[in-house]
Amino acid sequence: MYNWKELLDYINGEIAGMSFERQPAELYAPIRYVLSMGGKRIRPVLMLMAYNLYKEKVEVIGSQAMAIEIYHNYTLLHDDLMDRADMRRGMATVHKKWDDNAAILSGDSMLVMAYRYMQQGCPVEQLGNVMGLFTETALEIGEGQQYDIEFETRADVSEEEYIEMIRLKTSVLLACALKIGAWLGDAPRQDAELLYRFGENLGLAFQLQDDYLDVYGDPAVFGKKIGGDILCNKKTYMLINALGRALPADRERLEQWLEKEEGTYAPEEKIAAVTELYDKMGVRALCDEKIRFYFERAHEILDKVNLPEERKEPLWEMAQSLLNRKS
């Protein structure tokens, strides 16, 4: 059995060794750049760990693990373009370093590359299942992104709608990685379904924690400045619940901050004021409780996977590491 750090090293080595021999070189330079930015490589590691629950030679599915990471980075490249983001992991985004056209075209090529890697070496008897799930997941992620865009202009987003949006945008790719890894490891059908559900719940806890840490995290631990979601009025779990729970006077204050034009206030002033309202309404504790709910549900589902506990321990250790970023 491998631990997640060993598998992370393996994936990073595979990415570093990628060959970009096709022409024109200008099409592939942004792809090499995006993949070199680093990151946690959560999705390919989860796929390899799911496979490793049943089989030892994880390099057998190295191509599929690469596919899931290439696909994930493709979505980030296009997300950055849509959000007009300047930086990603401390480096200039593709549309800033090159231009919008490069971001669109190289991103599209990454999507095609992901499909090629997913298909490459996949056992014929599993090919239909694997490509079917991968395609369905890609469609769901696009649906989640569209919901997220629509939520920007809505003031009536419900908690249930938000949870479904982050399930589509974030959770399903983690779940897909685990299920494909299990399938390729010849896991029993019930185990593969349980691992999918484990990934869904882990992904929900992970995204909700990102919401939480954007307000209450230590920047040194979280890896970026806090308060970004507040400054751009992003519909997060906390903002949605604050709007729903606020008494009239507090709701009026919150809406005033949401309506203020950028440049008419100091960013730290808005972050402090909205955070104070969150504290007053109890949404910090509410979000923390929701994170624990999905994390505990993930653990309960993993317990049902029909393997010895010691076999599942490395996977659970990784899950704990993902949810242990608070400070």
PEBELGI-V236727 format. One record per pair of residues at least 4 apart in sequence whose C-alpha atoms are under 8 Angstrom apart, sorted by the first residue. I is the first residue (numbers start at 0). GAP is how many residues later the second one is. If there is no record, write none. Layout:
BEGIN
I;GAP  I;GAP
END
This chain:
BEGIN
0;51  0;52  0;55  0;310  0;313  1;4  1;5  1;47  1;50  1;312  2;4  2;46  2;311  2;312  3;4  3;41  3;45  3;310  3;311  3;314  4;4  5;4  6;4  6;38  6;41  6;42  7;4  7;32  7;33  7;37  8;4  9;4  10;4  10;30  10;33  10;34  10;51  10;54  10;55  11;4  11;26  12;4  13;4  13;52  14;20  14;21  14;51  15;20  19;5  19;8  19;12  20;4  21;6  22;4  22;5  23;4  24;4  25;4  26;4  26;75  26;78  26;79  27;4  27;78  28;4  29;4  29;64  29;68  29;72  29;73  29;76  30;4  30;75  30;76  30;79  31;4  32;4  33;39  33;43  33;60  34;35  34;38  36;52  36;54  37;51  38;50  40;4  40;28  41;4  41;132  42;4  42;22  42;25  42;26  42;130  42;131  42;134  43;4  43;21  43;22  43;24  43;25  43;133  44;4  44;20  45;4  45;128  45;131  45;132  45;135  45;269  46;4  46;18  46;130  46;131  46;132  46;133  46;134  46;135  47;4  47;10  47;13  47;14  47;17  47;130  47;133  48;4  48;129  48;132  48;265  48;266  49;4  49;128  49;129  49;131  49;132  49;135  49;145  49;265  50;4  50;5  50;7  50;127  50;130  50;131  50;132  50;133  50;134  51;4  51;5  51;6  51;133  52;129  52;132  52;258  52;259  53;128  53;131  53;132  53;133  54;130  57;4  60;4  60;60  60;61  60;120  60;123  61;4  62;4  62;54  62;55  62;57  62;58  63;4  63;53  63;54  63;55  63;56  63;58  64;4  64;53  64;112  65;4  65;48  65;51  65;52  66;4  66;46  66;47  66;48  66;49  66;50  66;51  67;4  67;46  67;50  67;109  68;4  69;4  69;40  69;41  69;43  69;44  70;4  70;39  70;40  70;43  71;4  72;4  73;4  73;33  73;34  73;36  73;37  74;4  74;32  75;4  76;4  76;16  76;17  76;26  76;30  77;4  77;25  77;26  77;29  78;4  79;4  79;5  79;6  79;8  79;13  79;15  80;4  80;14  80;19  80;22  84;8  85;6  85;7  85;10  86;4  86;5  86;6  87;4  87;5  91;4  91;5  92;4  93;4  93;5  93;6  93;8  93;9  94;4  94;5  94;6  94;7  94;8  95;4  97;4  97;5  98;4  99;4  100;4  101;4  101;5  102;4  103;4  104;4  105;4  106;4  107;4  108;4  109;4  110;4  111;4  112;4  113;4  114;4  115;4  117;4  117;12  117;13  118;8  118;12  121;4  121;5  122;4  122;61  123;4  125;4  125;57  125;58  126;4  127;4  128;4  129;4  129;50  129;53  130;4  131;4  132;4  132;43  133;4  133;42  134;4  135;4  136;4  136;35  136;36  136;39  137;4  138;4  139;4  139;28  139;29  139;32  140;4  140;27  140;28  140;29  140;31  140;32  141;4  141;27  142;4  142;25  142;26  143;4  143;20  143;21  143;22  143;23  143;24  143;25  144;4  144;20  144;24  145;4  146;4  146;18  147;4  147;17  148;4  149;4  150;4  150;6  150;84  151;81  151;82  151;83  156;4  156;5  156;78  156;83  157;4  157;82  158;4  158;78  158;81  158;82  159;4  160;4  161;4  161;74  161;75  162;4  162;41  163;4  164;4  165;4  165;5  165;38  165;41  166;4  166;5  166;33  166;36  166;37  167;4  168;4  169;4  169;33  169;34  169;37  170;4  170;28  170;29  170;30  170;31  170;32  170;33  171;4  171;27  171;28  171;31  172;4  173;4  173;22  173;25  173;26  173;29  174;4  174;20  174;21  174;22  174;23  174;24  174;25  174;28  175;4  175;20  175;23  176;4  177;4  177;14  177;17  177;18  177;21  178;4  178;13  178;14  178;16  178;17  179;4  180;4  181;4  181;5  181;9  181;10  181;13  182;4  182;6  182;9  186;4  186;5  187;4  188;4  189;4  189;115  190;4  190;114  190;115  191;4  192;4  193;4  193;107  193;108  193;110  193;111  194;4  194;106  194;107  194;110  195;4  196;4  196;101  196;104  197;4  197;99  197;100  197;101  197;103  197;104  198;4  198;99  199;4  200;4  200;93  200;94  200;96  200;97  201;4  201;92  201;93  201;96  201;117  202;4  203;4  203;87  203;90  204;4  204;85  204;86  204;87  204;88  204;89  204;90  204;118  205;4  205;85  205;116  205;117  206;4  207;4  207;29  207;79  207;82  207;83  208;4  208;78  208;79  208;82  208;114  209;4  210;4  210;18  210;25  210;26  210;27  211;4  211;5  211;26  211;72  211;75  211;76  212;4  212;5  212;9  212;13  212;113  213;8  213;11  213;12  213;13  213;14  213;15  214;11  214;12  214;14  214;15  214;60  215;10  216;4  216;5  216;9  216;109  216;110  217;4  217;8  217;108  217;109  218;4  218;5  218;6  218;7  219;4  220;104  220;105  220;106  221;103  221;104  226;4  226;44  227;4  228;4  228;5  228;6  228;7  229;4  229;40  229;41  229;44  230;36  230;39  230;40  232;25  233;5  234;4  234;5  235;4  236;4  236;50  237;4  237;40  237;45  237;46  237;49  238;4  238;39  239;4  240;4  240;42  241;4  241;9  241;35  241;36  241;39  241;41  242;8  242;11  244;36  245;4  245;5  245;35  246;4  247;4  248;4  249;4  249;27  250;4  251;4  252;4  253;4  253;20  253;23  254;4  255;4  256;13  256;17  259;4  259;5  260;4  264;4  264;5  265;4  266;4  267;4  268;4  269;4  270;4  271;4  272;4  273;4  274;4  275;4  276;4  277;4  277;5  277;6  278;4  278;5  281;4  282;4  283;4  284;4  285;4  286;4  287;4  288;4  289;4  290;4  291;4  292;4  293;4  294;4  295;4  296;4  297;4  298;4  298;17  299;4  300;4  301;10  302;6  306;4  306;5  307;4  308;4  309;4  311;4  312;4  313;4  314;4  315;4  316;4  317;4  318;4  319;4  320;4
END
